[in-house]
């Protein structure tokens, strides 16, 4: 026998991997959900099909890893993917070192490249520009700040995708001036940067990191933001409450409460002391909970547990 265990990730690779492992009589089969598409992505009939497929795959799986307590609840209670005793909650483990080194140099480099003054408050949202990410809410929040904040702000939308044209049009409707990655000067309050790989520089140069999604698993962008000592303003969906401690490392609002989101954004923008307090708390929190060293230990323990159980049968 070639394999003692197979551990799959994501939807399509997870389906293929688990079926192949079962066909080869691999003793231990493990699958990790990094997110799911069981609401807010597809038409109800298509969603139901995916749920039924995952339920069948769950029967072939010895252990299912959820990356947050909220995700486990959705998979077991809301969607009945598999019995609760098959689930283990093991948070992500990431290499966060680059977000915690040379911050001042990175901050100066990023802000200088966009002509950002020292007193300007920078708000950044990062990710695919697709409907599920709901960046329209970010634009509504920026409009609220431009009308109500005493601070001078600069907002960045980092990423690209099918919603790019819609978001640019929405910015025009809201009378939010913007520049893009094609412009040399960035003297407007909003910048569309398209894709960038220097997220450590972007986080260092920002003052607040924002997320507006309708659905999330464990958002890596918010872990990286807190590792960079930045406070978060986000919607309260999926596994976000496991990543962001409300009123300790960030401010959360319900997805259908635009007013609360806008007020949270204003509160964080106006209060530098709060930003510093939340940023420091967030760095300590994610460094302890989401380091790759902790992940290695947790996964090794799970494999040993499952293999020992098989050997004792």
Secondary structure, DSSP 4 states (H G I P E B T S, - for coil): ---SEEEEESHHHHHHHHHHHHHTT-SEEEEEES---SSSSS-HHHHHHHHHHHHHHHHT-SEEEESSHHHHHIIIIIS--S-GGGEEE----B--GGGSSSHHHHHHHHHHHTT--TTPEEEEEES--SGGG-HHHHHHHHHHHHHH-SS-EEEEEEB-STTHHHHHHHHHHTT--EEETT-S---SSEEEEE--S-HHHHHHH-SEEEE--S--SS-HHHHHHHHTT-EEEEE--TTHHHHS-BTTTEEEE-TT-HHHHHHHHHHHHH-HHHHHHHHHHHHHHHHHHSBHHHHHHHHHHHHHHHHHHHHT-
